[in-house]
Every structure is written in structure tokens, then in C-alpha cells.
């Protein structure tokens, strides 16, 4: 066999291998499309996929499920899924590009206070991180993490006092995560202008008793979620991941240089 024939044989073999791989790739693509079409026709299986989309992949998420209060003219990175700017004072949920005027949620955990660099290099800004889940219809939840700093802190501490009354109630103590809490915003005056704060209201029945989680499955889900959120928050604090906090600090125009707004509040008021 001549050198030309050998080269042609090698070239033909490589060409055949490439064509075979392309055919396998196309067949795999067609199968994937077929599987997706079948999945779309099976509502029960589709729901199982949706409900368990994040199972096992919590440590490889591209971004955290941040919840913020949007402030027109100050929050420059918040955009809804349609590209528009959220309403002033509305809650902005970054993961889905949604906005909410108020939110009903379960508060899973509140971190201890820590200090870190804030907006425009401001040092030793006092922070706490709130972790929870937004309540949706059909026992569905959206997890969220929210940085709390500046004037927002005192309102968080007031909620902590209220929650403590339930967690120490007699004869049956109520875990904080079992309470339904409504978050709303309010604009308040301060020395430096106005800023949005968050109000916390435990949602109650007509008789004044708190609306509680009565489904054992949901209770267990929330209880298990507390540990996951606590681990996430601990990691955030340990690595000083402050990009989101810096933007939040820009929103809170009420934080003066001295003293810090949170230190105006009596430290004895801090329930965490």
C-alpha cells in the first residue's frame, strides 16, 4: 500500500469516527427533547422535578436567593424579569426578578451580629443576616437571605422580642419558624433624609392567636431548612461576602458616620 493510500485510509477512518460521534450527539439531543416532551405531559413527574430542582446542588448555586428593599435612585442593580425597575419600597427577589409589596414568610433564622466592610469602604459596619422562605400557594416556598443593617436593625430586634414570647410560651412553646410573619416596608425620616425600614407582623387568627404551621410534613421541611440556611449564613459571614451588603448599605442613607445608627439603640435591646 502506497503512502497516499495509507494517508487516505487514516483520513477516511477519522472522518467516519467524526460522523459517528455527530450522529450519536444528534441522537442524544433528540432523545433529550423527547424526554422533555414526555416530562411535560406527565404533570405529576414534572411537579416532582420542579419541587426537587435544588436537591443535592445547594453548594453549587450560581447566586444566593437575595431579598432586598428597592430604593428608587439608590438601588442601581435591581431589575425585574421584564427589565423594568422595581417599585420604590417594594421587596425585590433577585433570583426570579420578582417584586412584592408585602411578603408572608417563615423566618428560619437570624444570625448573630458581625462587623464587616460596608459601602464605599466604610469600616466596621454592624450587620445581621435574616434567612427565611416566602410562602406561596400549595405549600410552596421561595428561600431568601436578607442583610439587615443601619436603622433596619432596631425593627428586627423588636421582632426578636415578640418572637421570644412565643418560643418561651407555656404550656406549648412555638418555634420561630412555625410562625407566619408578614413583612412590609415604611419610609421613615432621619437626620440624613428618609430611608426604608422593614416592619414585622406576626399574622394572627381572628381570636388573636398566631397562624401556625399545622401540616407535620411542612413543619419538618421548615425545621430541616433551618440548618441549611444557618450553614449558608455562617459561610457568608466567615468569607466576608459583602457585595450584596454594600449595595444594601447604599440604600440605607440613614447610617451616619458617627455614631453608627445601630449603636443609638441600647445594646440590651438586642435579643440575638
C-alpha positions as CSV (number, residue, x, y, z in Angstrom):
1,X,0.0,0.0,0.0
2,X,1.4,3.3,-1.0
3,X,1.9,6.3,1.3
4,X,-1.0,8.0,-0.3
5,X,-3.3,5.0,0.2
6,X,-2.3,4.8,3.9
7,X,-3.0,8.5,4.4
8,X,-6.3,8.2,2.7
9,X,-7.3,5.2,4.8
10,X,-6.4,7.1,8.0
11,X,-8.3,10.2,6.8
12,X,-11.4,8.1,5.9
13,X,-11.3,6.4,9.3
14,X,-11.1,9.8,11.1
15,X,-14.0,11.1,9.0
16,X,-16.1,8.1,9.8
17,X,-15.4,8.5,13.6
18,X,-16.4,12.1,13.4
19,X,-19.6,11.3,11.6
20,X,-20.4,8.6,14.1
21,X,-19.9,11.0,17.0
22,X,-22.1,13.6,15.3
23,X,-24.8,11.0,14.8
24,X,-24.5,9.9,18.4
25,X,-24.7,13.6,19.5
26,X,-27.8,14.2,17.4
27,X,-29.5,11.0,18.6
28,X,-28.7,12.1,22.2
29,X,-30.2,15.5,21.5
30,X,-33.3,14.0,20.0
31,X,-33.7,11.7,23.0
32,X,-33.4,14.6,25.4
33,X,-36.1,16.6,23.5
34,X,-38.3,13.5,23.6
35,X,-37.8,13.1,27.3
36,X,-38.6,16.7,27.9
37,X,-41.8,16.4,25.8
38,X,-42.8,13.3,27.8
39,X,-42.0,15.1,31.1
40,X,-44.2,18.0,30.1
41,X,-47.1,15.6,29.5
42,X,-46.7,13.9,32.9
43,X,-47.8,16.6,35.4
44,X,-47.0,14.6,38.5
45,X,-43.5,13.9,37.4
46,X,-43.0,17.5,36.2
47,X,-44.0,18.7,39.6
48,X,-41.6,16.3,41.3
49,X,-38.8,17.8,39.1
50,X,-39.8,21.3,40.0
51,X,-40.1,20.6,43.7
52,X,-36.7,18.9,43.9
53,X,-34.8,21.0,41.4
54,X,-32.3,22.2,44.0
55,X,-31.8,18.9,45.9
56,X,-28.2,18.0,46.2
57,X,-26.9,21.1,44.5
58,X,-27.1,23.7,47.2
59,X,-23.3,24.1,47.3
60,X,-23.0,24.8,43.5
61,X,-25.6,27.6,43.1
62,X,-24.6,30.5,41.0
63,X,-26.1,33.1,43.3
64,X,-27.8,33.4,46.6
65,X,-31.6,34.0,46.8
66,X,-31.2,37.6,47.9
67,X,-34.2,39.7,49.1
68,X,-33.8,43.5,49.2
69,X,-35.9,46.6,49.7
70,X,-35.7,48.6,46.5
71,X,-35.0,52.3,46.8
72,X,-35.5,54.4,43.7
73,X,-32.4,56.4,42.8
74,X,-30.2,54.3,45.1
75,X,-30.6,50.7,44.1
76,X,-28.9,50.6,40.7
77,X,-28.6,46.8,40.2
78,X,-32.2,45.7,40.7
79,X,-34.2,44.8,37.6
80,X,-37.4,42.8,37.2
81,X,-37.6,39.9,34.9
82,X,-39.2,42.2,32.3
83,X,-36.2,44.6,32.5
84,X,-38.1,47.3,34.4
85,X,-37.1,48.9,37.7
86,X,-39.0,47.6,40.8
87,X,-41.4,50.0,42.6
88,X,-39.9,52.2,45.3
89,X,-40.0,50.5,48.7
90,X,-41.1,47.1,47.3
91,X,-39.2,43.9,48.1
92,X,-37.1,42.7,45.2
93,X,-36.4,39.0,44.9
94,X,-33.2,38.7,42.8
95,X,-33.4,35.0,41.9
96,X,-36.6,35.4,39.9
97,X,-36.7,39.1,39.2
98,X,-40.0,39.5,41.1
99,X,-41.2,42.3,43.4
100,X,-43.6,42.2,46.3
101,X,-45.3,45.0,48.1
102,X,-45.6,42.8,51.2
103,X,-44.4,39.3,51.9
104,X,-45.8,36.5,54.1
105,X,-43.0,34.2,55.2
106,X,-41.5,31.9,57.7
107,X,-38.4,33.3,59.3
108,X,-36.0,30.4,59.8
109,X,-33.0,32.0,61.5
110,X,-31.4,35.3,62.3
111,X,-27.6,35.5,62.6
112,X,-25.7,36.9,65.4
113,X,-24.3,40.4,64.8
114,X,-21.0,40.8,63.0
115,X,-19.0,43.7,61.6
116,X,-17.6,44.0,58.1
117,X,-16.6,46.5,55.5
118,X,-19.6,48.4,54.2
119,X,-20.5,50.7,51.3
120,X,-17.6,52.8,49.9
121,X,-15.1,51.2,52.2
122,X,-16.9,52.1,55.4
123,X,-15.3,50.0,58.1
124,X,-16.9,48.0,60.9
125,X,-20.5,48.2,59.7
126,X,-22.7,46.2,62.0
127,X,-24.8,43.5,60.2
128,X,-27.2,40.7,60.9
129,X,-28.5,38.3,58.2
130,X,-32.1,37.1,58.2
131,X,-32.9,33.8,56.5
132,X,-36.4,32.6,55.6
133,X,-38.8,31.4,53.0
134,X,-41.6,33.2,51.2
135,X,-44.9,31.4,51.4
136,X,-46.6,30.6,48.1
137,X,-49.8,28.7,47.3
138,X,-49.8,24.9,47.7
139,X,-47.2,24.8,50.4
140,X,-44.5,26.0,48.0
141,X,-41.7,28.2,49.3
142,X,-39.0,30.6,48.0
143,X,-35.9,30.7,50.2
144,X,-34.3,34.1,50.8
145,X,-31.5,35.7,52.6
146,X,-31.5,39.4,53.5
147,X,-28.8,41.6,55.0
148,X,-30.1,43.9,57.8
149,X,-28.1,46.9,58.8
150,X,-28.5,50.6,59.9
151,X,-31.9,51.7,61.0
152,X,-33.5,48.4,60.0
153,X,-31.7,46.6,62.9
154,X,-33.9,48.1,65.7
155,X,-37.1,46.9,64.0
156,X,-35.5,43.4,63.6
157,X,-34.7,43.4,67.3
158,X,-38.2,44.4,68.2
159,X,-39.4,41.4,66.2
160,X,-37.0,39.2,68.1
161,X,-38.6,40.3,71.4
162,X,-42.0,39.4,70.0
163,X,-40.8,36.0,68.7
164,X,-39.2,35.3,72.0
165,X,-42.6,35.4,73.7
166,X,-43.8,32.6,71.5
167,X,-40.7,30.5,71.7
168,X,-40.9,30.6,75.6
169,X,-44.7,30.3,75.7
170,X,-46.5,28.0,78.2
171,X,-47.7,25.2,78.1
172,X,-46.5,24.7,74.4
173,X,-43.6,26.8,73.1
174,X,-43.7,27.7,69.5
175,X,-40.6,27.6,67.2
176,X,-40.0,30.9,65.4
177,X,-40.1,29.1,62.0
178,X,-43.6,27.9,62.7
179,X,-45.0,31.5,62.9
180,X,-46.3,33.2,59.8
181,X,-44.7,36.7,59.6
182,X,-45.8,39.5,57.3
183,X,-43.0,41.8,56.1
184,X,-43.9,45.3,55.0
185,X,-41.9,48.5,54.4
186,X,-42.2,52.0,55.7
187,X,-40.3,55.2,54.9
188,X,-39.0,57.0,57.9
189,X,-37.4,60.4,58.5
190,X,-33.9,60.6,59.8
191,X,-31.1,63.2,60.2
192,X,-29.9,62.4,56.7
193,X,-33.2,62.4,54.9
194,X,-35.5,59.4,54.5
195,X,-35.0,55.6,54.3
196,X,-37.0,52.4,54.0
197,X,-37.3,50.2,57.0
198,X,-38.9,46.7,57.4
199,X,-41.8,46.1,59.7
200,X,-42.5,42.6,61.0
201,X,-46.0,41.5,62.0
202,X,-46.9,38.0,63.3
203,X,-50.1,37.1,61.3
204,X,-52.9,36.1,63.6
205,X,-56.3,34.4,63.6
206,X,-59.5,36.5,64.4
207,X,-59.2,35.4,68.0
208,X,-55.7,36.8,68.3
209,X,-53.8,33.5,68.2
210,X,-50.9,33.2,65.8
211,X,-51.4,31.4,62.5
212,X,-49.2,28.3,62.8
213,X,-47.9,25.5,60.6
214,X,-50.3,22.6,61.1
215,X,-49.0,20.2,58.5
216,X,-46.4,17.9,60.0
217,X,-44.7,17.5,56.6
218,X,-44.3,21.3,56.2
219,X,-43.1,21.6,59.8
220,X,-40.4,19.0,59.2
221,X,-39.4,20.7,55.9
222,X,-39.0,24.1,57.7
223,X,-37.1,22.5,60.6
224,X,-34.7,20.8,58.2
225,X,-34.3,24.1,56.2
226,X,-33.2,26.0,59.3
227,X,-29.9,24.0,59.5
228,X,-29.2,24.5,55.7
229,X,-29.8,28.3,56.0
230,X,-27.7,28.6,59.1
231,X,-24.8,26.8,57.3
232,X,-25.2,29.2,54.4
233,X,-25.2,32.2,56.6
234,X,-22.2,31.0,58.6
235,X,-20.3,30.6,55.4
236,X,-21.2,34.1,54.2
237,X,-20.0,35.6,57.5
238,X,-16.8,33.6,57.5
239,X,-15.9,34.6,54.0
240,X,-17.0,38.2,54.4
241,X,-19.0,38.1,51.2
242,X,-20.2,41.7,51.3
243,X,-21.1,42.7,47.7
244,X,-24.8,42.4,48.5
245,X,-24.4,44.1,51.8
246,X,-22.5,47.0,50.2
247,X,-25.5,47.7,47.9
248,X,-27.9,47.4,50.8
249,X,-25.7,49.8,52.8
250,X,-26.1,52.3,50.0
251,X,-29.8,52.1,50.3
252,X,-29.8,52.9,54.0
253,X,-28.9,56.6,53.8
254,X,-29.7,56.9,57.5
255,X,-26.5,55.3,58.6
256,X,-24.4,58.2,59.9
257,X,-20.6,58.2,60.2
258,X,-20.6,58.6,64.0
259,X,-22.1,57.1,65.9
260,X,-23.4,54.1,63.8
261,X,-27.2,54.0,63.7
262,X,-27.3,50.6,65.3
263,X,-25.4,51.9,68.3
264,X,-28.0,54.5,69.0
265,X,-30.1,51.6,70.2
266,X,-29.4,50.2,73.7
267,X,-27.3,47.0,73.3
268,X,-29.6,45.5,75.9
269,X,-32.4,45.6,73.4
270,X,-30.6,43.1,71.1
271,X,-32.4,39.7,71.6
272,X,-30.0,37.7,69.5
